[in-house]
Amino acid sequence: MSLERRADAEVKAFEYNAKEGVRAVAFMWFLRRIAYPLFSVSLITVITAFAVNGVAAGLLCIAIFGGPALLLWGFTSRQGQKMLEYWKK
């Protein structure tokens, strides 16, 4: 009976590690391919709008790109925290 419980615990631990490993790989892919380019394009656009067209255009650009950037930041920070919690275990 003890051997079965131990085997079940090992299987559960393996499944958990596999799931978290897949999450980590998918998150790293998402950061490299989607999040970093979107963050950088948004930041460069806002800086360029301020530098070239003035304060009003810069504020309008922040208003346009601010919402999606905050949503993307919230998603990436939550997933990053989950990955850090897993790696600390």
MIDREN-653891 format. One record per residue (C-alpha): z negated, x negated, y; residue number from 0. Coordinates in pm, 1 decimal. Example, Ala and Ser with C-alpha at 12.3 -4.5 7.8 and 13.67 -1.06 7.14 Angstrom:
2
{zz = -780.0 | xx = -1230.0 | yy = -450.0 | k = 0}
{zz = -714.0 | xx = -1367.0 | yy = -106.0 | k = 1}
END
This chain:
89
{zz = 0.0 | xx = 0.0 | yy = 0.0 | k = 0}
{zz = -85.1 | xx = -280.9 | yy = 239.9 | k = 1}
{zz = 245.1 | xx = -450.9 | yy = 166.1 | k = 2}
{zz = 437.6 | xx = -134.1 | yy = 258.3 | k = 3}
{zz = 251.9 | xx = -99.5 | yy = 588.0 | k = 4}
{zz = 319.0 | xx = -461.3 | yy = 669.8 | k = 5}
{zz = 687.7 | xx = -420.4 | yy = 585.0 | k = 6}
{zz = 707.2 | xx = -106.4 | yy = 800.9 | k = 7}
{zz = 542.1 | xx = -289.8 | yy = 1090.1 | k = 8}
{zz = 787.7 | xx = -577.4 | yy = 1057.5 | k = 9}
{zz = 1082.5 | xx = -337.8 | yy = 1051.4 | k = 10}
{zz = 954.8 | xx = -160.5 | yy = 1363.4 | k = 11}
{zz = 903.7 | xx = -492.3 | yy = 1539.7 | k = 12}
{zz = 1253.7 | xx = -605.8 | yy = 1442.7 | k = 13}
{zz = 1407.9 | xx = -279.3 | yy = 1566.9 | k = 14}
{zz = 1218.8 | xx = -305.6 | yy = 1895.0 | k = 15}
{zz = 1327.6 | xx = -666.8 | yy = 1946.0 | k = 16}
{zz = 1688.5 | xx = -578.9 | yy = 1865.2 | k = 17}
{zz = 1685.7 | xx = -288.0 | yy = 2111.3 | k = 18}
{zz = 1533.3 | xx = -497.0 | yy = 2388.1 | k = 19}
{zz = 1773.0 | xx = -782.8 | yy = 2316.8 | k = 20}
{zz = 2070.6 | xx = -550.3 | yy = 2353.9 | k = 21}
{zz = 1920.3 | xx = -413.8 | yy = 2675.2 | k = 22}
{zz = 1882.8 | xx = -766.5 | yy = 2811.6 | k = 23}
{zz = 2240.1 | xx = -864.6 | yy = 2726.8 | k = 24}
{zz = 2381.1 | xx = -543.5 | yy = 2873.4 | k = 25}
{zz = 2172.1 | xx = -585.1 | yy = 3188.2 | k = 26}
{zz = 2284.4 | xx = -944.6 | yy = 3237.8 | k = 27}
{zz = 2646.6 | xx = -834.6 | yy = 3196.7 | k = 28}
{zz = 2588.6 | xx = -555.7 | yy = 3449.8 | k = 29}
{zz = 2437.8 | xx = -799.5 | yy = 3698.9 | k = 30}
{zz = 2717.1 | xx = -1052.5 | yy = 3667.6 | k = 31}
{zz = 3010.8 | xx = -813.4 | yy = 3661.2 | k = 32}
{zz = 2901.1 | xx = -519.9 | yy = 3877.6 | k = 33}
{zz = 2578.7 | xx = -561.3 | yy = 4073.4 | k = 34}
{zz = 2623.9 | xx = -907.7 | yy = 4227.9 | k = 35}
{zz = 2980.0 | xx = -839.1 | yy = 4347.9 | k = 36}
{zz = 2875.7 | xx = -503.9 | yy = 4497.6 | k = 37}
{zz = 2571.9 | xx = -655.8 | yy = 4670.3 | k = 38}
{zz = 2774.8 | xx = -944.0 | yy = 4808.5 | k = 39}
{zz = 3065.0 | xx = -727.3 | yy = 4931.1 | k = 40}
{zz = 2822.4 | xx = -486.6 | yy = 5098.8 | k = 41}
{zz = 2631.8 | xx = -769.5 | yy = 5265.2 | k = 42}
{zz = 2945.7 | xx = -948.1 | yy = 5382.4 | k = 43}
{zz = 3086.3 | xx = -620.7 | yy = 5517.3 | k = 44}
{zz = 2772.4 | xx = -546.9 | yy = 5716.6 | k = 45}
{zz = 2751.3 | xx = -899.8 | yy = 5856.5 | k = 46}
{zz = 3120.9 | xx = -897.0 | yy = 5946.3 | k = 47}
{zz = 3091.0 | xx = -557.4 | yy = 6114.4 | k = 48}
{zz = 2802.7 | xx = -685.6 | yy = 6328.3 | k = 49}
{zz = 2977.4 | xx = -1011.8 | yy = 6411.8 | k = 50}
{zz = 3325.9 | xx = -879.3 | yy = 6485.8 | k = 51}
{zz = 3283.0 | xx = -523.0 | yy = 6610.0 | k = 52}
{zz = 2933.4 | xx = -518.2 | yy = 6755.3 | k = 53}
{zz = 2603.4 | xx = -346.3 | yy = 6696.1 | k = 54}
{zz = 2734.1 | xx = 10.2 | yy = 6672.4 | k = 55}
{zz = 2981.6 | xx = -76.6 | yy = 6398.2 | k = 56}
{zz = 2716.3 | xx = -277.3 | yy = 6216.8 | k = 57}
{zz = 2472.0 | xx = 12.6 | yy = 6222.2 | k = 58}
{zz = 2742.3 | xx = 251.2 | yy = 6103.3 | k = 59}
{zz = 2825.5 | xx = 10.5 | yy = 5822.5 | k = 60}
{zz = 2457.7 | xx = -6.2 | yy = 5723.9 | k = 61}
{zz = 2447.8 | xx = 373.1 | yy = 5721.0 | k = 62}
{zz = 2752.4 | xx = 387.2 | yy = 5492.6 | k = 63}
{zz = 2659.9 | xx = 105.9 | yy = 5252.4 | k = 64}
{zz = 2281.5 | xx = 141.0 | yy = 5270.6 | k = 65}
{zz = 2238.2 | xx = 436.3 | yy = 5034.7 | k = 66}
{zz = 2444.8 | xx = 303.6 | yy = 4744.0 | k = 67}
{zz = 2295.4 | xx = -42.5 | yy = 4789.9 | k = 68}
{zz = 1942.2 | xx = 100.0 | yy = 4770.6 | k = 69}
{zz = 2028.7 | xx = 296.2 | yy = 4456.3 | k = 70}
{zz = 2176.4 | xx = -14.5 | yy = 4296.8 | k = 71}
{zz = 1872.6 | xx = -219.2 | yy = 4402.1 | k = 72}
{zz = 1633.3 | xx = 38.0 | yy = 4255.4 | k = 73}
{zz = 1816.7 | xx = 44.8 | yy = 3924.0 | k = 74}
{zz = 1838.9 | xx = -331.3 | yy = 3891.3 | k = 75}
{zz = 1477.6 | xx = -389.6 | yy = 3990.8 | k = 76}
{zz = 1345.7 | xx = -138.2 | yy = 3733.6 | k = 77}
{zz = 1558.4 | xx = -287.3 | yy = 3457.8 | k = 78}
{zz = 1454.8 | xx = -635.8 | yy = 3563.2 | k = 79}
{zz = 1088.3 | xx = -538.8 | yy = 3543.1 | k = 80}
{zz = 1140.5 | xx = -398.4 | yy = 3192.6 | k = 81}
{zz = 1304.9 | xx = -723.9 | yy = 3085.5 | k = 82}
{zz = 1023.4 | xx = -932.2 | yy = 3233.3 | k = 83}
{zz = 760.3 | xx = -721.3 | yy = 3055.0 | k = 84}
{zz = 944.0 | xx = -770.1 | yy = 2726.6 | k = 85}
{zz = 980.2 | xx = -1146.1 | yy = 2774.4 | k = 86}
{zz = 610.5 | xx = -1181.7 | yy = 2860.7 | k = 87}
{zz = 511.4 | xx = -1033.2 | yy = 2523.9 | k = 88}
END
